[in-house]
Amino acid sequence: MNRLILLFIFFFQISDLRSQTSDLKSPLGFPTTITDLYIPGAKVEPIPQKNREGSLVIRILEIKPAADGFRYDLEVYGLDPGTHQLSTYLHYPNGAALPAFDSQIEITTRHPLDSLPPPETLKPNDPDRLGGYRLLIVILGILWLLGFLIILLYRKKLPPPPAPPTPEPTLHEKLNRLVSSASKGDLPDNDRAQLERLIVGHWKQKLPNLQNLSPAKALIQLRIHPDASPLILKIEQWLHAPNPKLTHKDILPLLDSYQGNSKSQIEKP
């Protein structure tokens, strides 16, 4: 009973092989893939070909376990036209031959491109319209003109250049303003202190003997100096008795010794 079951299974497997490969065809020199080819028993491998004498070249792509055997994905190249048995190009690793089964492949000399219809049956097609360059140039010109107009109409206005920095007033200009205010009695305490610092700082640069003196002591020395005393004494007079009728022309001679001094002359305490 068991033998009958084994024979039935083997017959079914052989029938499965026959159904997979009985109608397989492949063009000469073109690879053909065979999938899920069932072969009973242990794993098989291609028989090595010597001097390229075989008519088939078989390469195993994948081996999948199956009941009492394995299923194979093969890649087959046909080198000679005709019908070839796959079993004659495979064997078990110990060199034993495979049991005979109908696993054949037909190698044909018909190229796949031979199935194309002959040229006389092809219908001619009208060629695409040539040219169109003039229309393309017109479209590009319109787009360029639109872009140029957009740039002209919507471009951001550049901010005006920053105004040049106002030059720092010279010593003569500072003294002119402060002395004019002092002559009319309009000199606040802060401006009075600034006026004294300007005068003392100016003469300390010119007179080395004043370098180490305090501003108060320097003023005492400047009251008797022939060039510095006219302005200093006049300012003290105006501070106690302002003269509203004094004109700008009356003040300018007092500032002659301070004319031409650059702004680099700083105010010294």
Beta strands, then each sheet from edge to edge (+ up, - down):
strand 1: 25-27
strand 2: 31-40
strand 3: 45-46
strand 4: 56-66
strand 5: 69-78
strand 6: 82-85
strand 7: 90-91
strand 8: 104-108
sheet 1: 1+ 8+ 6-
sheet 2: 2+ 5- 4+
sheet 3: 3+ 7-
end
